Each structure stands twice: as structure tokens, then as C-alpha cells.
Amino acid sequence: MIRVDAVWLAVEPLDMRAGTESALTRVVNVFGAARPHHAYLFANRRANRMKVLVHDGIGVWLAARRLNSGKFVWPKDVAATALLSREQFEVLVLGLPWQRIGEAGIIRVL
């Protein structure tokens, strides 16, 4: 498995045709650098596709995920980036409202 210490979400959409080099360029532009053992998440405009770029300390991995129905719950009116907990990431990739997951997996009302 690839070690991931932090998961970052970018609010601005990414063209899903982007390859590894384009996604890495976006990470550097948005986050300032691609840090080892960090994952960077991007969605398309419709938020039904997601790309994840992970720097493993040696190179980078690029993975894609598509929902067959529905869309990912992607923020629109927050800062350009957000740091997600492991629990929030696991809920996000299922297409569920990750913002409602609190500490220790407790759901809180917003």
C-alpha cells in the first residue's frame, strides 16, 4: 500500500483528460508543492469524476474514480483547498456528505 499522511482537496475543477504531468502541475500551482506521502484530490465540473494524485516519496501515482450515478459532494464556496481526515476521505469517495463526519466518525449536524 502507498502511505498517505494527509489528504488535500482542491475546490477548482480539473479537466479529467489531464495526465500525470498536468495534474502534478496543478498540485504545485494550487498547493505550492507536491509533498511526499500526501494525496491531492480534484473533481471535474459535474463532480461525478475524481482524480487523486499521490506523491509516495519517489514518484507520483495518479488514480481516477467515477460514480455511475450521482456526484461527489464537492465544496463550492470555501477556500481553494481543504485538508480532509481519513474518515472524511473514505466517505467522500463513496459520494456521501463528508463534511458531516466529525472526530472519531461521529456525525454532527451542520
Order of alpha helices (4+ residues) and beta strands (2+ residues): beta-alpha-beta-beta-beta-beta-alpha
